[in-house]
Amino acid sequence: MLYKFKSKAAGDLIMLEPNGRQILQIIGKDPAPQGILQPPEMPGAISALEHAVAKEEADQKAAIEEAQAKGEVPPRFEAISLRQRAVPFIEMLRRCHKAGKDIVWGV
């Protein structure tokens, strides 16, 4: 399954199901096949995504430093980080909030 996020203020954004589900869970939305995100919800969604990205990066940095301190091989992480997946959605949120337009998916 794919999530296709659409708005009149931005181009369509397509994500694979696991990535779209993760983004929706971070912003507090039900990862249902259909949904809507309205402009008043967007600043909170942006903040939640930015916080999740910062936490993931801090956790990864701490894990690497801990492994190095123990003389172990640093852990490997996914090739594509949450930041890389979230930035296009954050930009879509900013554009849509500024224009006062909803973001919908599955319709």
Summary of the structure (lengths in Angstrom):
residues: 107
radius of gyration: 16.0
end to end distance: 13.8
largest distance: 52.4
contacts: 285
relative contact order: 0.26
helix: 55%
strand: 14%
